Amino acid sequence: MNMDNSEASRGEGKRKARASNKKTDTRSILHDVDLSVLVSLLDGVSDGSGAAILDALKKNPSDINPLLNLIANSSAVEQRKKLTQTIDTMESGRIEADFSYVGLPIDAQAMDFKSAYDVHLRPRLDKRADGFAVIFDRLDRHPRPLIIETGCLRVPNNWAGDGQSTFQFDWYARERQGSVFTIDINPASIDSARRACSGTTSTILNDSRPALHALGQNSARFASLLYLDSFDLDLSDPMPSAMHHATEMMAARGLIGEGTIICVDDFDVPPLGAGGKGLIVDQFMASVGARLLYSGYQKIWEL
């Protein structure tokens, strides 16, 4: 019994000694580093705030989160990250869509779009399932469809919440030798769409209205589909979003012609009811006699 206790004591002593050596080694390394070198290193990742960071650590060594945020948001870190990610770029070839990024199983990639829509997409789309089905059925009449979208895919795999519209348009247009332009003012959303989609889709970081106007001035043909979903809807004050989408229609006039399909998302949204983002667009469409294709969470017309 005593021998067992003795062995246990020696084992515990060895573990403590190893732990002590590790701490001693760490301290010795810190002692060996010139303070000016450490400040220089911190300056390089904090826009010159190295001395201030060290001073803050001395005063409150347990409160490191604000310092980590300072470093993470510094322009020096962003510049260094971009440099390492983009230097010596010597790649070429087709950019492929990332099915796993949007939460689709690998077998979906081998399917044609319409088959995959029924099997994989419709069950995920919830309130938008019928509206998108109408859009794609009507797009079948357009050879090499030109699809223009405002407000792109922003959160991957958020099918029921956002609809993953950009990924759907990219897949459909890719099969039919068409093209997609998606416009968003948020760089993070553009990054999501770029990661999800193939080279069929071109992303534009801009306010949707000047971008639509520029596309209209330079496009050789009318859009097959104009999908408007850019300005978030405030249920307590829907008018700013409704006005924004009405001005998008004005900006896109050069893209709209006979046969153009126009869809406004977030139209009939509980508990607000019909109107939503498309409140003003809906009145305009009625006044010009546009053909109503579908009315629900999305509202869809054809000119």
Secondary structure, DSSP 8 states (H G I E B T S, - for coil): -HHHHHHHHHHHHHHHHHHHHHHHHHHHHHHHS-HHHHHHHHHHTTTS-HHHHHHHHHH-TT--HHHHHHHHT-HHHHHHHHHHHHTT----S-----TGGGT--GGGGGS-HHHHIIIIIHHHHGGGHHHHHHHHHHHTTSSS-EEEEES---STT-HHHH--HHHHHHHHHHHTT-EEEEEES-HHHHHHHHHHS-TTEEEEES-HHHHHHHHHHH-SS--SEEEE--S---TT--HHHHHHHHHHHHHTGGG--TT-EEEESS-SBTTTBS-GGGHHHHHHHHHTT-EEEEESSSEEEE-
